Amino acid sequence: MESNTGALVIGGGSTGTGVARDLAMRGVDVTLVEKGNLTHGTTGRMHGLLHSGGRYAVSDQPSAVECIEENRILRDIASHCVEETGGLFVKRPEDTEEYFETKLEGCQECGIPTEVLSGAEAREMEPYLAQDVDRAIRVPDGAIDPFRLCVANAESATNHGARIETHAEVVDLLVDEPAGTDEAAVVGAEIRHESGTGSRTHGEQTEIETIYADHVINAAGAWAGQLGDLAGVDVAVQPAKGAMTVTNVRQVDTVINRCRPKGDADILVPHETTAILGTTDEAVDDPEHYPEEQREVDLLFEQLTDLVPILEDARTLRTFWGVRPLYEPPGTGTQDTGDITRDFFLLDHADRDGVTGFTSIVGGKFTTYRAMAEEISDHVCDRLGVSADCRTADVPLPGSESPGRLDDAMDRYGLRSPIARRSAERLGSKTEAVLGTDEPNPVVCECEAVTRAELQNAIESAGSDLNDVRIRTRASMGNCQGGICAHRMAAELSPEYESPTVRAAHDELLQERWKGERHALWGEQLAQAALNYALHATTMNLDRDPARTDDDPEYAAFDTGPPGHTAGTGDTTAAADGGRPTGSRSADEEGHDGD
Amino acid sequence: MFGHAPDDGDESDETESSCGCEAGSGESDGSAESRSTSEVRSDGGEPSDERRPTSELCSDGGIDADVPGDPGSAGGAGSHPSSDDEFEPVQVFPDSTEQDLRPGADSCYKCSTCDTNCPVAEVDDEFPGPKFQGPEQWRLSRDDAPEIDDSIDKCSNCMRCDHACPTDVPLSQMHNTARGRYVDDQLSKLSIQYLRKKILSNYGRLGRLGSLFPRTTNFVMGNRAVRWITDRTLGITDEREFPEFATQTFRSWWDERGGAQVQSEDRRVAYFHGDYANYNTPEVGKALVRVFESFGYEVAVPRQRCSGTPMFANGMLDDARRAATVNVTEFDALIEEGYDVVCSCTSCSMALRQEYPELFDIDGTERVAANTYDAVEYLRIHEDLREELADAETDADDELPDLAYHAPCHARNQGLAEQALEVGDAVEGVDVDDVGDSCSGISGTYGWKSKHYDTSMAIGDEMFDHMEDSEAETGMTECPTCAMQMEHGTGYDVRHTLELLEATLVGEGEAW
């Protein structure tokens, strides 16, 4: 299988989808390939902070200026992905007045609007702030949903003619080295489609496709170094992991930052129904395989309870790790990953390595993804000889054309108040198109208030990939972590998809949920996991499913018939919920490659 | 007259000491059972697991976190010594309808036991049930706009969900708070719905008026035409007959007899009679006084207002707070003088014990909550009631009928569902039949609303059936509105457990 494209973008995170949208809007023929789901890499594993720039206002003012500019743009073009929470830099007694003043001045120098609050005023805004917080600076931080944002960028790109392929891994880059020269050119890539092309269907045949491209853009983030290797160029990305823990409810409705020089575990971001504690910063060798350690989680709580003591008691849903694609130009020699710049670098491999047709993008921050994409697209257009202006700062993303009409959602679609409100916030301008169904529209995910209509809409794009459905809708991301709804979501795949596909999709979703959940299992969430296990074992026999084994199910074992009748043999006569001690849920086995 | 002039002295200094009562005296073992499951979870395991149980979390989230010894989280001071010094949110909200109960959602595992125990959800498919009304809705809520679903109006406030929840989600607190928000923010003050809520929840005012001319009022309210009009205009059902006002209120009787007839330094109870026993069933109040005096108690009847139960149930939290302030102030002053508080209505005792601390931050609330008892419960704790009843001279066989007993939901929530059966068992010649654990369906003012009448009767069906099946043809319960429902559904005469005690132990009271 072969195809041709103008620009081949590798990586379906914020950078990749941003570039795909930008180029597509300029009329470039774009193909984007991503080895997992959209946001599979680092984008889906961040704390969802829309920076005001306040965090960089002392250490990195150019980044701060860029942040506040992009912050304003995203509020506009991505309104259905952004919640304007506002943010606080709070100062505890042991934090210095000097730094507080430096931060304040820095913000002002960078054009970041500020307001200084007393401790009491800050607590009036956020009652759960610690009693001894003595001052705070209010800044326009916000919360942003990275999943929704990437999906919207991809959708916009598709609307402008781009082809987006997920579960499509680059297995090789095609490098053309004309004999007798020392020039080299990247002319395309060999792609392995895990389950065929187009939207995903579990179990479809793997396909290999050769995509020839006029220009290849390496937007693989922390994986950019590995791709560079395929083209024989050195891209020295330093992956640095950071841990984040998700609480069950929002302890705060404002982003809380600690007002001190950048350190670990100093931010709490309200995100949808939850709050996210972040984060740590530690170099790792491999972006895919690194230790996820309890001490990192402990550090988050230890530090952040100083700011918001109620976190001590908070129920936690899961902990996840992300790897930053840090990059520093050769020779900088920074020791601590925390000191490596968050600025981004466009590596033009023609200039740098004598390899034409290939550009890598490394470093950077989520908040400024659009500006990065614009700069890359300018560069690529220049190489491709396309002259068109960037329009991504002005044209709203699909879903953000107008705010979701809440009253409509409630009255017209017969949804209860908080469900209608949540749905309309997620769907934005697509509310009517998605919820305006004549079919019964029950709530499928109760925790996050996701209805059947919204799930069906997501399935249209995501295929049988329930993790993709999840990131589009938030279904199974609430307190029960899919305990009550994962099978309902799977049921939504039927009858379009066959039973083996539905089972595979269900299993994959459960494993992905478990991957993050197992790091936060104490107190309430441990009890939830125990209940989920019991539910799944007793209602779906998930701990020992005869339908999954090669043996014929011993149906007699389920119905012993009249007294005296003997059915089955040995331990198979046990009730269906008699799970094996070595059940499928041992943490070590579950290094599932989910998102 | 009773000898306890209202003492408005500032009791706040004393409040601190009250937390000791809770763990200390044996008396409290029999009380505050309603929330006692929180203790089970508070002994957590390893240090890393020591995240505080959620019932305390919700008190952190609530306005009363700064009051020690919160009986609402019966784990008590012992199990979370750190809650006061470690974390103390400032009271920033103007009133409790604004409190943030989202953290209360942490203890919900969505097991749905509350939904399966909800009598309204059982008969009304449109009602989403307590799990949605409580933890789900709170978790999904945002702080910046009213968005309480109007199905909150269908909750009858029977509080069975509290009793059902295995993990102490503060369900009724969530419902009460949500209902308060709904009425405050989403209901027009000019709507019939609001007016009806106002009228029904302020029954005491109506009662005071009605009792001025009880016979006239009873005649007018008994008139079918009048009831037809109230149904059509106010949405108060014309299916029910308005309770009759007594020709003499309890308080007027109390004054007339010269107040307390027994004086005692160490056996003192302050009687919270509430509106209904005062205006409609003074025989219950009289029974309480005579029974307690027969045991040598000095009874005080301080100034008081409605317990607030109908106000919580109608989302009138401001009205409820005003009433609660009077009650807490008056009764707290008497507790200072060695009195314990006894109630004859189980919804009143529920309000003083659980809802006040959950919803309000009034000086003395915690102490009143910790020292309030159902009257029969109190006697069972302090007296050998079974022995006394067994030895009673009264020949009950001749005059007392067998009884079909219904335990009100609010008695059930206080762990008192069995006590009347045990009391009845001790009375020779009287059989007390349990008519099952279903809800009567009326839930105070709920069943009085035209729109809820059918639901109310559908819920009551099971109880009616059981009453019909029982040999007894007289009903017994401790809740006045359950009594109305029992009477309405079966035509039986319905009496109060205190009246049974009075007939057996004192030999006085209304004829049976």
Boltz contact constraints between the chains, C-beta under 6 A:
constraints:
  - contact:
      token1: [A, 123]
      token2: [B, 90]
      max_distance: 6.0
  - contact:
      token1: [A, 124]
      token2: [B, 92]
      max_distance: 6.0
  - contact:
      token1: [A, 127]
      token2: [B, 89]
      max_distance: 6.0
  - contact:
      token1: [A, 127]
      token2: [B, 92]
      max_distance: 6.0
  - contact:
      token1: [A, 248]
      token2: [B, 106]
      max_distance: 6.0
  - contact:
      token1: [A, 249]
      token2: [B, 102]
      max_distance: 6.0
  - contact:
      token1: [A, 249]
      token2: [B, 103]
      max_distance: 6.0
  - contact:
      token1: [A, 249]
      token2: [B, 105]
      max_distance: 6.0
  - contact:
      token1: [A, 249]
      token2: [B, 139]
      max_distance: 6.0
  - contact:
      token1: [A, 253]
      token2: [B, 143]
      max_distance: 6.0
  - contact:
      token1: [A, 273]
      token2: [B, 139]
      max_distance: 6.0
  - contact:
      token1: [A, 309]
      token2: [B, 87]
      max_distance: 6.0
  - contact:
      token1: [A, 310]
      token2: [B, 60]
      max_distance: 6.0
  - contact:
      token1: [A, 313]
      token2: [B, 51]
      max_distance: 6.0
  - contact:
      token1: [A, 313]
      token2: [B, 52]
      max_distance: 6.0
  - contact:
      token1: [A, 313]
      token2: [B, 57]
      max_distance: 6.0
  - contact:
      token1: [A, 315]
      token2: [B, 106]
      max_distance: 6.0
  - contact:
      token1: [A, 416]
      token2: [B, 149]
      max_distance: 6.0
  - contact:
      token1: [A, 417]
      token2: [B, 147]
      max_distance: 6.0
  - contact:
      token1: [A, 417]
      token2: [B, 149]
      max_distance: 6.0
  - contact:
      token1: [A, 418]
      token2: [B, 137]
      max_distance: 6.0
  - contact:
      token1: [A, 418]
      token2: [B, 140]
      max_distance: 6.0
  - contact:
      token1: [A, 418]
      token2: [B, 147]
      max_distance: 6.0
  - contact:
      token1: [A, 421]
      token2: [B, 147]
      max_distance: 6.0
  - contact:
      token1: [A, 422]
      token2: [B, 140]
      max_distance: 6.0
  - contact:
      token1: [A, 446]
      token2: [B, 136]
      max_distance: 6.0
  - contact:
      token1: [A, 449]
      token2: [B, 140]
      max_distance: 6.0
  - contact:
      token1: [A, 480]
      token2: [B, 110]
      max_distance: 6.0
  - contact:
      token1: [A, 484]
      token2: [B, 110]
      max_distance: 6.0
  - contact:
      token1: [A, 522]
      token2: [B, 49]
      max_distance: 6.0
  - contact:
      token1: [A, 523]
      token2: [B, 51]
      max_distance: 6.0
  - contact:
      token1: [A, 524]
      token2: [B, 106]
      max_distance: 6.0
  - contact:
      token1: [A, 524]
      token2: [B, 107]
      max_distance: 6.0
  - contact:
      token1: [A, 527]
      token2: [B, 109]
      max_distance: 6.0
  - contact:
      token1: [A, 528]
      token2: [B, 109]
      max_distance: 6.0
  - contact:
      token1: [A, 531]
      token2: [B, 109]
      max_distance: 6.0
